Amino acid sequence: MQSPSPDTALSLGTMFLGVAARRAQEVAVFFEGHPIPYGDLARQTEAFAMALRLRGILPGDRVAIILPNLPHFLPAYFGAIRAGAIAITMNPTYRPPEIRHIFTDAQVVAAVVWSDALPLVEQAIGDDTSPRLLITVSLPASEGTTAPAAAVNRETISFEQLLGEAAAAIAAGKAPAPLAEPNPDNVAVILYTSGTTGKAKGAMLTHRNLLSNAQAIIQLADLGPQDVLMSVLPLFHVFGSTVCMVAPLLAGAPIVLVPRFDPRRLIPTVQQQHVTILAGVPSMYALLLRTPLTSQDISSLRLCVSGGAALPGETLRTFKEKFGIPLIEGYGLTESSPAAVFNPPNGVQKAGSIGLPIPGVEVQVHDIKDQPLPAGQIGELAIRGPNIMKGYYNLPEATAQTIRNGWLYTGDLGYQDEEGYFFIVDRAKDVIIKGGLNVYPRELEEVLMAHPKVAEVAVVGVGDAMKGESIKACITPRDGQNLTRDEIIDFMRERVAPFKVPNLVEFYPLPAGLPKNATGKVLKTELRQGKE
């Protein structure tokens, strides 16, 4: 039986707490076998929101969440939004320059930080007093981690202490007056996504954006309290937060929160928790196919969802043959909250197709004049609906380039067939999708050009059976300089997140350098093919 759909006229925090009140005794989250009821999660959420307000966090202030898949993520996310703040979720493997850019661009006032990432955060902010509040998170195994001394005017406190102080304030009657219900078109979350300009841009997602997308996912997957969804994908990623957290929680479906994908632990967990829906990236399903599993091992599953990268036709065919479970592919962007197109779970699924538009969303193929093209003709995919972001934070020109006449232009090239199914044929943007995570060549090229021995560089993606794509850095050393692959890898490891570090390095020494056409443009097609 399908769960009632969320009301997009309300805020995300109000919707979550309303569901939690009705299901207070039911399990919201399983983490390493430990159940967390909706009631407990709601109390933590309210306490976190209260703690932020007691420390002067105002509606519209930005609160960063730098956590892996831990139970703390949920009250921090919903609590920040409940306090009227804007949540900014960040990859805990980001390096100091990446952290510094987001903190500075968004003027972050508080950050919830995983203990393992704390030294990198401290390095990123240095003696700066922004953010003024650091909330540290650790598990029992890492409780020995000590926070560095706080800079002037910055408070550092553990997550547990923060909630305890808020609970004491509430009990003492010192809670501030309730906030007015936010407008559903107010920004709830900012998610930073890189682009061809090299610098990460903050996509502003509203309450309506996220709730409408969650509603569509609930309807599409017939998601309800009878389901158990395994959340392997990182919650800091838009796919993980909307599809694997917001949608199931609002539908009353418990989440099995998994810190990282490990096929040896995943299958026993599926069996123990009777997981019915599994969401992942193509490489995860390809790896599962290589394990000695049978359909009986995962008999509780009724649906598998793939996103983040193109699902190879062979993986789709073999998975269905081996396990007899629907594996549906979808498509979307951070800017579309993220889902826009999905194959129907109980309908026709065409090999190579990303599927049909989700409920309430329009998708068209446009020409270079932003006019719709007929079926069969290739153009740029454009999306329109309540899921489209409000814009890029403090970047009106970039927003105007991406959203035109109400349509979000994706930069992806594709076509629609006569039955309305969409197909991607190429990417207008040179984004590399590695293990479901976007990597933008321009960003890495700018970092590599800072190396004193590098004269010229181009970064491309090359096919990888496991990860979808690998990253290849093609480098021309400065005249008279010797460079090694290890030098480049070490240089990048200090400056970008691990998933962005190139897997492959090729050198194109002077005088020829990188291959170029007559106008001097680097021929990335040749670079993808590699040197003879």
MIVOLO-505316 format. One line per 2 residues: for each residue x, y, z of C-alpha. Coordinates in Angstrom, 3 decimals, padded with zeros to 6 digits. Example, Ala and Ser with C-alpha at 12.3 -4.5 7.8 and 13.67 -1.06 7.14 Angstrom:
012.300,-004.500,007.800 ~ 013.670,-001.060,007.140 $
END
This chain:
000.000,000.000,000.000 ~ 001.416,003.378,-001.007 $
002.245,005.857,001.746 ~ 000.608,009.291,001.652 $
002.654,011.766,-000.361 ~ 004.392,014.690,001.321 $
002.687,018.084,001.193 ~ 005.021,020.451,-000.667 $
003.235,023.446,000.871 ~ 005.038,022.695,004.151 $
008.706,022.876,005.097 ~ 010.981,019.872,005.089 $
011.529,020.030,008.862 ~ 007.817,020.231,009.622 $
007.053,017.333,007.287 ~ 009.708,015.122,008.900 $
008.609,015.883,012.458 ~ 004.973,015.282,011.514 $
005.804,011.792,010.246 ~ 007.992,011.184,013.317 $
005.144,012.105,015.664 ~ 002.818,009.604,013.992 $
005.461,006.858,013.980 ~ 007.274,007.657,017.227 $
007.661,004.013,018.308 ~ 008.556,002.685,014.862 $
012.151,002.294,013.662 ~ 013.456,005.124,011.485 $
017.085,004.004,011.151 ~ 019.115,000.857,011.652 $
022.844,001.462,012.159 ~ 025.096,-001.560,012.610 $
022.103,-003.506,013.912 ~ 021.054,-000.825,016.384 $
017.495,000.514,015.835 ~ 016.734,004.218,016.261 $
012.996,004.989,016.588 ~ 011.402,007.979,014.886 $
010.680,009.445,018.328 ~ 014.346,009.431,019.353 $
015.401,010.897,016.008 ~ 012.783,013.650,016.358 $
013.993,014.540,019.867 ~ 017.594,014.744,018.662 $
016.487,016.890,015.735 ~ 014.595,019.318,017.971 $
017.503,019.451,020.439 ~ 019.995,020.177,017.653 $
017.773,022.920,016.254 ~ 017.360,024.398,019.725 $
021.112,024.319,020.369 ~ 021.800,026.244,017.167 $
019.251,028.892,018.057 ~ 020.579,029.247,021.608 $
024.016,029.971,020.085 ~ 022.651,032.724,017.897 $
022.279,030.848,014.613 ~ 019.664,032.801,012.656 $
017.283,031.794,009.854 ~ 019.226,031.781,006.606 $
022.611,031.175,008.257 ~ 024.663,028.398,006.667 $
025.519,025.261,008.650 ~ 027.947,022.768,007.099 $
027.616,019.021,007.710 ~ 030.865,017.157,007.046 $
030.007,013.571,007.945 ~ 030.051,010.080,006.449 $
026.957,007.869,006.752 ~ 026.476,008.060,010.523 $
023.235,008.414,012.525 ~ 024.330,011.938,013.549 $
023.867,013.080,009.958 ~ 020.072,012.934,010.176 $
019.410,015.150,013.237 ~ 022.119,017.548,012.041 $
020.480,017.814,008.594 ~ 016.856,018.084,009.720 $
017.811,020.040,012.848 ~ 019.702,022.733,010.926 $
016.726,023.114,008.587 ~ 014.311,023.108,011.543 $
016.304,025.990,013.060 ~ 015.709,027.972,009.874 $
019.336,027.596,008.817 ~ 020.525,026.309,005.447 $
022.280,022.934,005.517 ~ 025.415,022.513,003.401 $
026.428,018.864,003.137 ~ 030.071,018.209,002.304 $
032.217,015.205,001.472 ~ 034.368,014.405,004.553 $
037.286,013.511,002.277 ~ 037.543,017.068,000.912 $
040.958,018.665,001.290 ~ 041.624,022.072,002.904 $
041.443,024.152,-000.326 ~ 038.063,022.609,-001.175 $
036.755,023.136,002.366 ~ 038.055,026.690,002.478 $
036.337,027.620,-000.779 ~ 032.922,026.413,000.406 $
033.270,027.913,003.881 ~ 034.259,031.270,002.403 $
031.781,031.308,-000.465 ~ 028.806,030.350,001.723 $
029.980,032.272,004.811 ~ 029.445,029.185,006.960 $
028.769,030.034,010.615 ~ 028.761,026.509,012.086 $
030.017,023.094,011.014 ~ 029.292,019.545,012.173 $
032.557,017.722,011.596 ~ 033.554,014.047,011.640 $
036.535,013.604,013.949 ~ 038.662,012.114,011.165 $
038.105,015.258,009.061 ~ 038.663,017.712,011.901 $
042.408,018.278,011.279 ~ 041.665,019.100,007.626 $
038.908,021.514,008.639 ~ 041.167,023.226,011.160 $
043.852,023.526,008.496 ~ 041.320,024.992,006.072 $
040.082,027.706,008.421 ~ 043.380,028.409,010.166 $
043.072,031.381,012.507 ~ 039.988,032.663,010.790 $
037.022,032.960,013.130 ~ 034.521,031.635,010.570 $
032.818,029.273,011.241 ~ 032.389,030.352,014.830 $
031.020,026.973,016.010 ~ 032.535,023.515,015.428 $
030.465,020.498,016.504 ~ 032.551,017.325,016.558 $
031.238,013.831,015.906 ~ 033.006,010.601,016.797 $
032.072,007.001,017.465 ~ 033.232,005.046,020.550 $
036.199,003.626,018.612 ~ 037.524,007.135,017.956 $
036.568,008.892,021.182 ~ 040.220,009.429,021.912 $
040.393,012.044,019.181 ~ 040.902,015.450,020.730 $
039.861,018.665,019.097 ~ 042.604,021.189,018.405 $
042.527,024.353,020.430 ~ 039.807,026.640,019.146 $
040.714,029.989,017.647 ~ 039.546,033.187,019.258 $
035.745,033.557,019.182 ~ 035.246,029.969,018.026 $
033.483,027.387,020.151 ~ 034.250,023.671,019.801 $
031.834,021.210,021.380 ~ 030.944,017.552,020.886 $
027.643,016.572,019.297 ~ 026.524,014.800,022.479 $
027.372,017.772,024.711 ~ 025.459,020.061,022.396 $
022.309,017.938,022.544 ~ 022.631,017.565,026.331 $
022.860,021.319,026.856 ~ 019.859,021.905,024.616 $
017.802,019.297,026.466 ~ 018.711,020.978,029.773 $
017.684,024.379,028.418 ~ 014.351,023.000,027.233 $
013.739,021.369,030.642 ~ 014.555,024.663,032.372 $
012.047,026.536,030.230 ~ 014.734,028.574,028.450 $
013.743,027.558,024.939 ~ 013.301,030.478,022.516 $
009.920,031.117,020.921 ~ 009.051,028.863,017.954 $
010.001,030.106,014.503 ~ 007.377,030.888,011.920 $
006.861,028.168,009.307 ~ 009.271,028.963,006.458 $
008.018,029.626,002.968 ~ 008.312,026.402,000.914 $
010.295,028.364,-001.673 ~ 012.945,029.328,000.877 $
016.324,027.642,000.456 ~ 016.701,024.577,002.697 $
019.972,023.098,001.410 ~ 022.941,024.276,-000.629 $
024.900,021.528,-002.363 ~ 028.188,022.459,-003.969 $
028.809,021.048,-007.406 ~ 031.837,021.803,-009.549 $
031.598,022.882,-013.138 ~ 033.526,023.817,-016.232 $
034.690,027.008,-014.504 ~ 036.693,024.912,-012.054 $
035.263,026.391,-008.853 ~ 032.445,024.588,-007.050 $
029.064,026.349,-007.282 ~ 026.372,026.169,-004.602 $
023.084,024.818,-005.976 ~ 020.290,026.260,-003.822 $
017.540,023.689,-003.230 ~ 014.293,024.802,-001.627 $
011.883,022.958,000.656 ~ 009.543,022.584,-002.326 $
012.355,021.245,-004.532 ~ 013.271,018.489,-002.091 $
009.745,017.575,-001.011 ~ 008.443,017.391,-004.575 $
011.326,015.147,-005.560 ~ 010.810,012.921,-002.510 $
007.102,012.734,-003.356 ~ 007.892,011.627,-006.897 $
010.300,008.940,-005.633 ~ 007.687,007.653,-003.170 $
005.109,007.431,-005.958 ~ 007.488,005.925,-008.515 $
008.794,003.186,-006.191 ~ 005.469,002.680,-004.344 $
007.528,003.305,-001.227 ~ 005.844,002.820,002.144 $
006.180,001.548,005.741 ~ 006.281,-002.038,004.464 $
009.689,-001.314,002.890 ~ 013.219,-001.224,004.275 $
015.694,000.817,002.216 ~ 019.428,000.277,002.431 $
021.339,003.562,002.203 ~ 024.815,002.718,000.935 $
025.217,005.910,-001.062 ~ 026.749,008.827,000.864 $
024.125,011.088,002.400 ~ 026.230,014.152,001.639 $
025.515,013.462,-002.051 ~ 022.176,014.648,-003.444 $
021.177,011.151,-004.607 ~ 021.839,009.784,-001.136 $
020.108,012.602,000.748 ~ 016.916,012.807,-001.331 $
016.418,009.242,-002.560 ~ 017.935,007.337,000.371 $
017.044,009.581,003.310 ~ 014.283,012.146,002.779 $
011.971,009.987,000.628 ~ 011.998,006.826,002.790 $
011.714,008.726,006.071 ~ 008.701,010.698,004.831 $
007.166,007.447,003.552 ~ 007.671,005.746,006.922 $
010.181,003.243,005.514 ~ 013.122,002.434,007.814 $
016.625,003.160,006.523 ~ 019.511,000.759,006.980 $
022.420,003.183,007.149 ~ 025.684,001.730,005.837 $
028.918,003.752,006.255 ~ 030.553,002.310,003.147 $
029.924,-000.282,000.464 ~ 031.395,-003.666,001.407 $
029.843,-006.640,-000.434 ~ 030.968,-009.008,002.329 $
028.855,-007.122,004.891 ~ 026.112,-005.900,002.572 $
024.500,-009.263,001.857 ~ 024.273,-010.417,005.503 $
022.767,-007.031,006.357 ~ 020.189,-007.354,003.567 $
019.215,-010.736,004.989 ~ 019.142,-009.698,008.655 $
017.171,-006.486,008.138 ~ 014.947,-007.882,005.344 $
015.905,-005.028,003.042 ~ 013.410,-004.527,000.195 $
015.036,-001.664,-001.765 ~ 018.706,-001.176,-002.544 $
020.013,002.021,-004.144 ~ 023.515,002.237,-005.562 $
025.758,003.133,-008.466 ~ 026.523,000.891,-011.478 $
029.938,-000.187,-010.187 ~ 028.300,-001.573,-007.047 $
025.988,-003.814,-009.047 ~ 028.849,-004.897,-011.298 $
030.780,-005.966,-008.205 ~ 027.790,-007.846,-006.786 $
027.615,-009.819,-010.021 ~ 031.178,-010.996,-009.397 $
030.342,-012.398,-005.971 ~ 029.044,-015.956,-005.478 $
025.435,-014.937,-004.840 ~ 022.135,-016.497,-005.801 $
018.648,-015.023,-005.900 ~ 017.944,-016.758,-002.569 $
020.707,-014.749,-000.890 ~ 018.861,-011.493,-001.580 $
015.302,-012.783,-001.803 ~ 013.921,-009.944,000.353 $
014.806,-007.357,-002.307 ~ 011.949,-006.252,-004.542 $
013.707,-003.347,-006.272 ~ 017.223,-002.120,-007.020 $
017.898,001.442,-008.143 ~ 020.959,002.663,-010.031 $
022.037,006.257,-010.500 ~ 025.043,008.536,-010.555 $
026.411,007.153,-013.847 ~ 025.303,005.295,-016.951 $
024.301,001.696,-016.243 ~ 025.983,-000.619,-018.784 $
023.476,-002.699,-020.724 ~ 025.405,-005.868,-019.949 $
025.205,-005.209,-016.198 ~ 021.448,-004.632,-016.435 $
020.847,-007.778,-018.489 ~ 023.051,-010.051,-016.377 $
021.652,-008.738,-013.076 ~ 018.079,-009.412,-014.127 $
018.958,-012.869,-015.448 ~ 020.885,-013.869,-012.335 $
018.662,-012.442,-009.593 ~ 015.274,-011.804,-011.203 $
015.029,-008.429,-009.432 ~ 014.111,-005.204,-011.263 $
017.159,-002.958,-011.590 ~ 016.010,000.480,-012.722 $
018.257,003.254,-013.963 ~ 017.590,006.920,-013.388 $
019.027,010.272,-014.313 ~ 019.299,013.634,-012.642 $
021.558,016.394,-011.424 ~ 022.286,018.179,-008.194 $
020.414,021.109,-009.734 ~ 017.264,018.953,-010.146 $
017.191,017.734,-006.524 ~ 018.265,015.221,-008.162 $
015.819,012.836,-009.874 ~ 014.361,013.842,-013.245 $
014.060,010.648,-015.292 ~ 013.663,007.006,-014.244 $
012.776,003.726,-015.855 ~ 009.398,002.485,-014.563 $
009.837,-000.348,-012.021 ~ 006.835,-002.271,-013.344 $
006.819,-001.096,-016.948 ~ 008.933,-001.428,-020.052 $
012.631,-000.868,-019.479 ~ 014.669,-000.243,-022.596 $
018.354,-001.119,-022.701 ~ 020.462,002.025,-022.836 $
017.574,004.315,-021.892 ~ 017.479,006.473,-018.773 $
013.684,006.086,-018.851 ~ 010.717,008.436,-018.603 $
010.241,011.722,-016.721 ~ 009.296,011.240,-013.067 $
005.824,012.368,-011.905 ~ 005.377,016.133,-012.060 $
008.531,016.792,-014.124 ~ 008.868,017.705,-017.814 $
011.888,016.786,-019.923 ~ 012.541,017.882,-023.504 $
015.367,017.801,-026.027 ~ 016.256,021.317,-027.233 $
018.310,022.677,-030.110 ~ 020.913,025.440,-029.892 $
018.103,028.032,-030.031 ~ 016.398,026.467,-026.970 $
013.580,025.095,-029.120 ~ 012.191,021.549,-028.652 $
013.288,018.914,-031.145 ~ 011.154,016.062,-032.502 $
011.681,012.441,-031.505 ~ 014.910,010.912,-032.732 $
016.888,014.161,-033.044 ~ 019.852,014.793,-030.753 $
020.009,017.937,-028.659 ~ 020.513,019.134,-025.092 $
018.311,017.697,-022.358 ~ 016.268,020.373,-020.591 $
014.211,019.842,-017.406 ~ 011.306,021.825,-015.968 $
009.368,021.221,-012.751 ~ 009.116,021.886,-009.013 $
012.424,020.083,-008.480 ~ 014.553,022.673,-010.296 $
016.931,024.594,-008.044 ~ 016.384,028.220,-007.142 $
019.778,029.035,-008.640 ~ 023.479,029.084,-007.837 $
024.377,030.882,-004.616 ~ 025.672,034.405,-005.353 $
026.136,033.559,-009.059 ~ 023.326,035.243,-011.010 $
025.130,035.005,-014.354 ~ 025.809,031.279,-013.998 $
022.190,030.802,-012.931 ~ 020.940,032.675,-016.004 $
023.117,030.519,-018.262 ~ 021.781,027.286,-016.741 $
018.098,028.153,-016.192 ~ 016.475,029.770,-019.207 $
012.751,030.404,-019.595 ~ 012.079,028.082,-016.671 $
014.081,025.196,-018.165 ~ 017.217,023.746,-016.554 $
019.774,023.052,-019.274 ~ 021.752,019.987,-018.277 $
024.704,020.093,-020.663 ~ 023.942,016.462,-021.569 $
023.168,015.505,-025.151 ~ 020.489,012.957,-025.947 $
017.266,012.181,-027.747 ~ 013.735,010.956,-027.090 $
012.237,008.014,-028.943 ~ 008.680,007.754,-030.271 $
007.461,006.226,-026.990 ~ 008.852,009.017,-024.845 $
011.948,007.228,-023.507 ~ 015.112,009.303,-023.201 $
018.628,008.278,-024.174 ~ 021.939,009.997,-023.355 $
024.475,009.954,-026.187 ~ 027.213,012.251,-024.900 $
028.005,014.986,-022.430 ~ 028.327,018.555,-023.559 $
030.285,019.149,-020.387 ~ 033.449,017.154,-019.870 $
032.391,015.828,-016.482 ~ 033.984,012.509,-015.488 $
031.759,010.173,-013.469 ~ 033.910,007.982,-011.257 $
032.047,005.522,-009.046 ~ 028.924,007.660,-009.280 $
030.689,010.865,-008.168 ~ 031.200,013.784,-010.538 $
034.768,014.878,-011.234 ~ 035.310,018.008,-013.303 $
038.473,018.143,-015.436 ~ 038.801,021.933,-015.357 $
039.007,021.911,-011.561 ~ 041.814,019.328,-011.602 $
043.600,021.078,-014.469 ~ 043.744,024.284,-012.456 $
045.214,022.434,-009.489 ~ 047.818,020.676,-011.635 $
048.857,023.903,-013.347 ~ 049.974,025.141,-009.921 $
052.739,022.498,-009.925 ~ 056.027,024.294,-010.668 $
057.178,021.635,-013.146 ~ 053.953,021.504,-015.207 $
053.783,023.496,-018.442 ~ 050.516,022.177,-019.831 $
047.833,019.769,-018.704 ~ 044.571,018.202,-019.794 $
042.421,015.827,-017.731 ~ 040.123,013.282,-019.365 $
038.005,010.314,-018.386 ~ 038.692,006.827,-019.697 $
036.479,003.762,-019.449 ~ 036.748,001.667,-016.315 $
034.730,-001.550,-015.962 ~ 034.392,-001.157,-012.185 $
034.171,002.591,-011.584 ~ 032.545,003.717,-014.811 $
035.439,006.031,-015.589 ~ 038.990,006.555,-014.397 $
040.772,009.899,-014.346 ~ 043.761,010.409,-016.625 $
046.048,013.413,-016.317 ~ 047.952,014.223,-019.512 $
050.903,016.470,-018.720 ~ 053.608,018.357,-020.558 $
056.533,019.058,-018.179 ~ 058.319,022.398,-018.340 $
061.368,022.417,-020.575 ~ 064.272,020.735,-018.840 $
062.153,019.391,-015.972 ~ 061.651,015.728,-015.134 $
058.358,014.592,-013.650 ~ 057.162,011.224,-012.406 $
053.727,009.765,-011.906 ~ 054.327,009.502,-008.147 $
055.146,013.219,-007.934 ~ 051.855,014.090,-009.592 $
049.813,011.674,-007.482 ~ 051.370,012.930,-004.225 $
050.802,016.546,-005.288 ~ 047.113,015.896,-005.972 $
046.516,013.865,-002.806 ~ 047.392,016.927,-000.762 $
044.975,019.187,-002.624 ~ 041.862,017.291,-003.685 $
039.613,014.573,-002.301 ~ 040.830,011.004,-002.906 $
038.148,010.246,-005.509 ~ 039.467,013.147,-007.635 $
043.101,011.995,-007.674 ~ 044.040,010.759,-011.188 $
044.393,007.016,-011.613 ~ 046.512,007.396,-014.738 $
049.251,009.848,-015.716 ~ 050.706,010.252,-019.215 $
053.512,012.623,-020.197 ~ 053.696,014.536,-023.480 $
057.144,016.203,-023.461 ~ 058.160,019.257,-025.433 $
058.557,020.241,-028.195 ~ 055.385,018.456,-029.358 $
053.446,018.669,-026.109 ~ 049.752,017.813,-025.975 $
048.082,017.035,-029.312 ~ 046.154,020.048,-030.684 $
044.108,020.993,-033.698 ~ 044.828,023.866,-036.083 $
043.307,026.429,-033.713 ~ 045.403,025.239,-030.782 $
042.606,023.404,-028.986 ~ 043.738,020.279,-027.140 $
042.399,017.122,-028.769 ~ 040.902,015.364,-025.765 $
039.561,012.576,-027.973 ~ 043.133,011.551,-028.769 $
044.114,011.830,-025.125 ~ 041.309,009.458,-024.123 $
042.664,006.912,-026.599 ~ 046.152,007.208,-025.146 $
049.646,007.326,-026.610 ~ 050.649,004.914,-029.299 $
END
